[in-house]
Amino acid sequence: MAEGGSTAPYAELLEWPRKDKRRFLHVVYRVGDLDRTIKFYTECFGMKLLRKRDVPEEKYSNAFLGFGPEESHFVVELTYNCGVDKYDIGTGFGHFAIATQDVYKMVEDIRAKGGNITREPGPVKGGSTVIAFVKDPDGYTFELIQRGPTPEPLCQVMLRVGDLERSIKFYEKALGMKVVKKTDRPEQKYTIAMMGYAPEEETTVLELTYNYGITEYTKGNAYAQVAISTDDVYKSGEAVNLVTQELGGKITRQPGPIPGINTKIVSFLDPDGWKTVLVDNEDFLRELK
């Protein structure tokens, strides 16, 4: 783990994201009523409230929820800004996804608790996988996917992009991800690429969606970012910087410690403006303790 700036050679920097120890840590987004969302996620989705923190001097609160401890699971980080009860989700954010062994039962449980079912359970068009869609109280869409036992039920973040091949190259080169599945649906005029660090049945993936002919989307102010772990934010930052020069995007926070908690991070935007934060592995674990 580096404590200062990195000056790694060019070839080593481009190789680093594939060698680095990375996993999805959490996804950050804003909600209008923290307690209402916690109640919905715990009662309807079966998530656990892992931790909650109030920062009155900054006028916001956070809650972390998921299906297992943060040390080993992908979780959601909900942000409530005092006095703000509504956000614009925009047209670019797609959905989150939860894997469950019985979509039909989960939908009935959610319906019984007053949840908004936007697509009834049934096989996906042109396939056999059973899915459903529901909306949470803030309007965020969750896809429910029927699959066998999985170590990571919170399994997808879907974002729309304007140039899929460019985005694939960006996430491969800047973040060391692999295309774990790619599907083209010409009859429905879209293509998706699942990007991640392991097969999609075993871990969380980023689902990048390209809708034919659409190159730009609105971001709104609701969805914020995904956080991913790294063993060296400085070397990672240099690698991202090289990739942004080739493919677009930009560093939004230079590598270094966050004042007050000293966790080292680097943050950046991809070519479509979606934000990622890389967080130092050791610092993240220390922060949890």
C-alpha positions as CSV (number, residue, x, y, z in Angstrom):
1,M,0.0,0.0,0.0
2,A,1.6,3.2,-1.1
3,E,1.8,6.2,1.2
4,G,2.8,8.8,-1.4
5,G,2.7,9.5,-5.1
6,S,3.4,6.7,-7.5
7,T,5.8,7.0,-10.5
8,A,5.3,3.6,-12.0
9,P,6.4,3.0,-15.6
10,Y,3.7,3.3,-18.3
11,A,3.4,-0.4,-19.1
12,E,3.2,-1.3,-15.4
13,L,0.4,1.2,-14.9
14,L,-1.7,-0.2,-17.7
15,E,-1.2,-3.7,-16.2
16,W,-1.9,-2.6,-12.6
17,P,-5.8,-2.6,-12.7
18,R,-5.8,-6.3,-13.7
19,K,-3.4,-7.3,-11.0
20,D,-4.9,-5.2,-8.2
21,K,-7.1,-6.6,-5.5
22,R,-10.5,-5.2,-6.3
23,R,-14.1,-5.8,-5.5
24,F,-17.3,-3.8,-5.4
25,L,-17.7,-2.2,-2.0
26,H,-20.9,-0.1,-2.1
27,V,-23.2,2.0,-4.3
28,V,-24.1,5.5,-3.0
29,Y,-27.4,7.3,-3.7
30,R,-29.7,9.9,-2.2
31,V,-33.1,9.3,-0.6
32,G,-35.8,11.6,0.8
33,D,-36.6,9.8,4.0
34,L,-33.9,7.6,5.5
35,D,-36.1,5.7,8.0
36,R,-38.7,5.0,5.3
37,T,-36.2,3.5,3.0
38,I,-34.5,1.5,5.7
39,K,-37.9,0.1,6.7
40,F,-38.7,-0.8,3.0
41,Y,-35.3,-2.5,2.3
42,T,-35.3,-4.5,5.5
43,E,-38.9,-5.6,5.4
44,C,-39.4,-6.0,1.6
45,F,-35.9,-7.0,0.4
46,G,-34.6,-8.7,3.6
47,M,-31.6,-6.5,3.8
48,K,-29.9,-5.8,7.2
49,L,-29.1,-2.4,8.5
50,L,-25.3,-2.6,9.0
51,R,-24.5,0.8,10.3
52,K,-25.9,4.3,10.4
53,R,-24.1,7.6,11.0
54,D,-25.4,11.2,11.5
55,V,-23.2,14.1,10.5
56,P,-25.2,17.1,11.9
57,E,-22.4,19.6,11.2
58,E,-22.6,18.7,7.5
59,K,-26.4,18.3,7.6
60,Y,-26.6,14.7,6.3
61,S,-27.0,11.1,7.5
62,N,-25.9,7.8,6.0
63,A,-27.2,4.3,6.4
64,F,-25.4,1.1,5.0
65,L,-27.6,-1.9,4.2
66,G,-26.9,-5.2,2.6
67,F,-27.2,-9.0,2.8
68,G,-23.9,-9.5,4.7
69,P,-21.0,-7.7,6.4
70,E,-19.3,-4.9,4.5
71,E,-16.0,-6.7,4.8
72,S,-17.2,-9.2,2.3
73,H,-20.4,-8.0,0.7
74,F,-21.6,-5.3,-1.7
75,V,-23.9,-2.9,0.1
76,V,-26.0,0.2,-0.5
77,E,-25.0,3.5,1.1
78,L,-28.1,5.7,1.5
79,T,-27.5,9.4,1.9
80,Y,-30.1,11.7,3.4
81,N,-29.5,15.5,3.1
82,C,-31.4,17.4,5.8
83,G,-34.5,19.1,4.3
84,V,-34.3,17.5,0.9
85,D,-37.1,15.0,0.4
86,K,-37.1,14.5,-3.4
87,Y,-34.5,13.9,-6.1
88,D,-34.4,13.6,-9.9
89,I,-33.2,10.1,-10.9
90,G,-32.7,11.1,-14.5
91,T,-32.8,8.9,-17.6
92,G,-29.3,7.4,-17.4
93,F,-29.6,5.4,-14.2
94,G,-31.3,2.0,-14.8
95,H,-31.8,-0.2,-11.8
96,F,-30.2,-2.3,-9.0
97,A,-30.8,-6.0,-9.0
98,I,-31.4,-8.6,-6.2
99,A,-31.0,-12.3,-6.8
100,T,-33.5,-14.5,-5.0
101,Q,-34.4,-18.2,-5.2
102,D,-38.2,-17.5,-5.5
103,V,-39.1,-14.2,-7.4
104,Y,-42.9,-15.0,-7.1
105,K,-42.8,-15.3,-3.4
106,M,-40.6,-12.2,-3.0
107,V,-43.1,-10.2,-5.2
108,E,-46.1,-11.3,-3.1
109,D,-44.3,-10.4,0.1
110,I,-43.5,-6.9,-1.3
111,R,-47.0,-6.5,-2.6
112,A,-48.4,-7.4,0.8
113,K,-46.3,-4.6,2.4
114,G,-47.6,-2.0,-0.1
115,G,-44.7,-2.2,-2.6
116,N,-45.0,-0.9,-6.1
117,I,-44.6,-3.9,-8.6
118,T,-43.9,-2.4,-12.1
119,R,-43.4,-5.8,-13.9
120,E,-45.1,-8.9,-12.7
121,P,-42.8,-12.0,-12.3
122,G,-42.3,-14.2,-15.3
123,P,-39.6,-15.3,-17.8
124,V,-37.5,-12.6,-19.4
125,K,-38.5,-11.9,-23.1
126,G,-36.8,-14.4,-25.3
127,G,-35.4,-16.4,-22.4
128,S,-36.2,-18.6,-19.4
129,T,-34.9,-16.6,-16.4
130,V,-37.7,-15.4,-14.2
131,I,-37.6,-11.7,-13.3
132,A,-39.7,-8.9,-11.9
133,F,-39.3,-5.2,-11.3
134,V,-40.3,-3.2,-8.3
135,K,-39.8,0.5,-7.3
136,D,-38.7,1.7,-3.8
137,P,-40.3,4.7,-2.1
138,D,-38.0,7.1,-3.9
139,G,-38.6,5.7,-7.3
140,Y,-35.4,3.6,-7.7
141,T,-36.1,0.5,-9.7
142,F,-35.0,-2.9,-8.5
143,E,-34.9,-6.0,-10.7
144,L,-35.5,-9.3,-8.9
145,I,-33.8,-12.2,-10.6
146,Q,-34.5,-15.8,-9.8
147,R,-31.3,-17.9,-9.4
148,G,-29.9,-20.5,-7.1
149,P,-28.0,-19.8,-3.8
150,T,-25.5,-17.0,-4.3
151,P,-22.9,-15.4,-2.1
152,E,-23.9,-11.9,-3.3
153,P,-27.7,-11.3,-3.6
154,L,-27.2,-7.6,-4.4
155,C,-25.9,-8.4,-7.8
156,Q,-26.2,-5.6,-10.3
157,V,-26.0,-1.8,-10.9
158,M,-27.4,-0.9,-14.3
159,L,-26.3,2.3,-16.0
160,R,-27.0,3.5,-19.6
161,V,-24.1,4.5,-21.8
162,G,-23.8,6.2,-25.2
163,D,-21.0,4.1,-26.7
164,L,-20.9,0.6,-25.4
165,E,-17.5,-0.4,-26.9
166,R,-15.9,2.7,-25.5
167,S,-17.3,2.0,-22.1
168,I,-16.2,-1.6,-22.2
169,K,-12.6,-0.5,-23.0
170,F,-12.8,2.1,-20.2
171,Y,-13.9,-0.3,-17.5
172,E,-11.4,-3.0,-18.7
173,K,-8.4,-0.6,-18.8
174,A,-9.2,1.8,-15.9
175,L,-10.8,-0.7,-13.5
176,G,-9.5,-4.1,-14.5
177,M,-13.0,-5.5,-15.1
178,K,-13.8,-8.2,-17.6
179,V,-16.9,-8.6,-19.8
180,V,-18.6,-11.6,-18.1
181,K,-21.5,-11.6,-20.5
182,K,-22.6,-9.6,-23.5
183,T,-26.1,-9.8,-25.0
184,D,-27.5,-8.0,-28.1
185,R,-31.2,-7.7,-28.5
186,P,-31.7,-6.2,-32.0
187,E,-35.5,-6.8,-31.9
188,Q,-35.6,-4.6,-28.8
189,K,-32.8,-2.3,-30.0
190,Y,-30.4,-2.6,-27.1
191,T,-27.1,-4.3,-26.2
192,I,-25.9,-5.0,-22.6
193,A,-22.5,-5.8,-21.3
194,M,-22.0,-7.2,-17.8
195,M,-18.7,-6.0,-16.4
196,G,-17.1,-7.4,-13.2
197,Y,-14.4,-9.3,-11.4
198,A,-16.0,-12.8,-11.4
199,P,-18.9,-14.6,-13.0
200,E,-22.2,-12.8,-12.5
201,E,-23.7,-15.7,-10.5
202,E,-21.0,-15.2,-7.9
203,T,-20.6,-11.5,-7.5
204,T,-21.8,-8.0,-8.3
205,V,-21.6,-6.8,-11.8
206,L,-22.0,-3.4,-13.6
207,E,-24.6,-3.8,-16.3
208,L,-23.9,-1.3,-19.1
209,T,-26.8,-0.8,-21.4
210,Y,-26.6,0.8,-24.9
211,N,-30.0,1.7,-26.5
212,Y,-29.6,1.9,-30.3
213,G,-29.1,5.5,-31.4
214,I,-29.1,7.1,-28.0
215,T,-25.8,8.7,-27.0
216,E,-26.7,11.0,-24.1
217,Y,-28.7,10.7,-20.9
218,T,-29.6,13.0,-18.1
219,K,-27.9,12.1,-14.8
220,G,-30.3,13.8,-12.4
221,N,-29.1,14.3,-8.8
222,A,-30.2,11.1,-7.1
223,Y,-27.6,8.4,-8.0
224,A,-24.1,9.2,-6.9
225,Q,-21.4,6.5,-7.5
226,V,-20.0,3.1,-7.0
227,A,-17.0,2.4,-4.7
228,I,-14.4,-0.2,-5.5
229,S,-11.4,-1.4,-3.4
230,T,-7.8,-1.0,-4.4
231,D,-4.4,-1.8,-2.9
232,D,-2.9,1.5,-4.1
233,V,-5.0,4.6,-4.8
234,Y,-1.9,6.5,-6.2
235,K,-1.0,3.9,-8.8
236,S,-4.7,3.4,-9.6
237,G,-5.2,7.1,-10.1
238,E,-2.3,7.3,-12.5
239,A,-3.7,4.3,-14.5
240,V,-7.1,6.0,-14.7
241,N,-5.5,9.2,-15.8
242,L,-3.8,7.5,-18.7
243,V,-7.1,5.8,-19.7
244,T,-9.1,9.1,-19.6
245,Q,-6.6,10.7,-22.0
246,E,-7.4,7.9,-24.5
247,L,-11.1,7.3,-24.0
248,G,-12.5,10.3,-22.1
249,G,-13.6,10.9,-18.5
250,K,-11.7,12.7,-15.9
251,I,-10.2,12.5,-12.4
252,T,-12.5,14.5,-10.0
253,R,-10.5,14.0,-6.8
254,Q,-6.8,13.4,-6.8
255,P,-5.5,10.3,-4.9
256,G,-5.0,11.0,-1.2
257,P,-6.5,10.8,2.3
258,I,-9.9,12.2,3.2
259,P,-9.5,14.9,5.9
260,G,-10.6,13.7,9.3
261,I,-10.8,9.9,8.6
262,N,-7.6,9.5,6.6
263,T,-9.0,6.9,4.3
264,K,-7.2,7.2,1.0
265,I,-9.4,7.5,-2.2
266,V,-9.3,8.6,-5.8
267,S,-12.5,9.5,-7.7
268,F,-13.2,9.9,-11.4
269,L,-15.9,10.1,-14.1
270,D,-16.1,7.6,-17.0
271,P,-16.7,8.9,-20.5
272,D,-20.5,9.1,-19.9
273,G,-20.0,11.0,-16.6
274,W,-20.7,8.1,-14.2
275,K,-18.7,8.4,-11.1
276,T,-16.5,5.7,-9.4
277,V,-14.5,6.0,-6.2
278,L,-11.5,3.7,-5.5
279,V,-10.9,3.2,-1.8
280,D,-7.8,1.9,-0.2
281,N,-8.3,-1.7,1.0
282,E,-6.6,-1.5,4.4
283,D,-8.0,2.0,5.1
284,F,-11.5,0.7,4.4
285,L,-11.2,-2.2,6.8
286,R,-9.8,0.0,9.4
287,E,-12.6,2.5,9.0
288,L,-15.2,-0.3,9.5
289,K,-13.5,-1.2,12.8
